Amino acid sequence: MPSRPAGSSSSADLPPGAVIAGWRIERVLGRGSRATVYEATQLSLDRRVALKIMCDRDLAERVRRLSWPEHPGAVSLFGSGDSEYGPWLAMRLVPGETLE
């Protein structure tokens, strides 16, 4: 597994097969200045998710304190936490094209 301290802004991708807090990395979906989003598998439920690994701990803390909406137009949040690679959010994987 690559070495990347928590909170690092490194752009090093986690390799497919790496496991973070019960989520197995499958591939990179996108990258921004504050986070990298991976397609991952929740091992306990064999469920595909979008796993966002954030570089900014303060931003991650603010996001986790938000009241996440339950609405057909909002992506479901399955979990959040911290890892050696930074804070993470696990969300419903929405198939389709990117917004680019």
C-alpha positions as CSV (number, residue, x, y, z in Angstrom):
1,M,0.0,0.0,0.0
2,P,1.4,3.5,-0.8
3,S,2.5,5.6,2.1
4,R,0.4,8.7,2.5
5,P,0.0,10.4,5.8
6,A,-3.4,11.3,7.0
7,G,-4.4,14.8,5.8
8,S,-1.8,14.8,3.1
9,S,-2.6,16.6,-0.1
10,S,-0.6,14.0,-2.1
11,S,-2.2,13.0,-5.4
12,A,-0.9,9.4,-5.1
13,D,-3.7,7.0,-5.9
14,L,-4.6,4.0,-3.7
15,P,-4.1,0.8,-5.7
16,P,-7.0,-1.5,-6.6
17,G,-7.4,-4.0,-3.8
18,A,-6.3,-1.7,-1.0
19,V,-8.7,-1.9,2.0
20,I,-9.7,1.1,4.0
21,A,-12.1,0.7,7.0
22,G,-13.9,-2.2,5.4
23,W,-14.0,-0.7,1.8
24,R,-11.9,-2.3,-1.0
25,I,-10.7,0.1,-3.6
26,E,-11.6,-0.9,-7.2
27,R,-10.6,2.2,-9.3
28,V,-10.3,6.0,-9.3
29,L,-13.4,7.8,-10.4
30,G,-12.2,11.4,-10.1
31,R,-9.8,13.7,-8.5
32,G,-10.1,17.3,-7.3
33,S,-8.0,19.6,-5.1
34,R,-9.7,18.5,-1.9
35,A,-10.4,14.8,-2.5
36,T,-10.1,11.7,-4.6
37,V,-13.2,9.6,-5.3
38,Y,-12.9,5.9,-5.8
39,E,-15.2,3.1,-6.8
40,A,-15.0,0.8,-3.9
41,T,-16.8,-2.3,-2.5
42,Q,-18.2,-2.4,1.0
43,L,-16.9,-5.8,2.0
44,S,-19.6,-6.5,4.7
45,L,-22.4,-6.1,2.2
46,D,-20.7,-6.7,-1.2
47,R,-22.0,-3.3,-2.2
48,R,-20.4,-0.9,-4.7
49,V,-20.0,2.7,-3.4
50,A,-18.3,5.9,-4.2
51,L,-15.6,6.4,-1.5
52,K,-14.3,9.9,-1.2
53,I,-10.9,10.3,0.5
54,M,-10.6,13.9,1.6
55,C,-7.3,15.8,2.0
56,D,-8.7,18.5,4.3
57,R,-9.6,17.3,7.8
58,D,-11.5,20.6,8.7
59,L,-13.7,20.3,5.6
60,A,-14.3,16.6,6.3
61,E,-15.4,17.5,9.9
62,R,-17.8,20.2,8.6
63,V,-19.3,17.8,6.0
64,R,-19.8,15.1,8.7
65,R,-21.7,17.5,10.9
66,L,-24.2,18.3,8.1
67,S,-27.7,16.9,8.3
68,W,-27.6,14.5,5.3
69,P,-30.9,14.7,3.4
70,E,-33.1,11.6,2.7
71,H,-34.4,12.6,-0.8
72,P,-34.7,10.8,-4.2
73,G,-32.6,13.7,-5.7
74,A,-29.8,13.4,-3.1
75,V,-27.0,10.8,-3.0
76,S,-27.3,8.5,0.0
77,L,-24.5,8.6,2.6
78,F,-23.6,5.2,3.9
79,G,-20.8,6.0,6.3
80,S,-17.9,8.3,7.2
81,G,-14.7,8.0,9.2
82,D,-11.0,8.5,9.4
83,S,-8.2,6.3,8.0
84,E,-4.5,6.5,7.7
85,Y,-5.1,8.1,4.2
86,G,-7.4,10.8,5.5
87,P,-11.1,11.2,6.3
88,W,-13.6,9.4,4.1
89,L,-17.2,9.5,3.1
90,A,-18.9,6.4,1.5
91,M,-21.8,7.3,-0.7
92,R,-24.2,5.6,-3.2
93,L,-22.4,5.0,-6.5
94,V,-24.4,6.7,-9.2
95,P,-23.9,5.2,-12.7
96,G,-23.6,7.4,-15.7
97,E,-21.4,10.1,-17.2
98,T,-19.2,12.5,-15.3
99,L,-20.2,16.1,-14.9
100,E,-17.0,17.2,-16.8
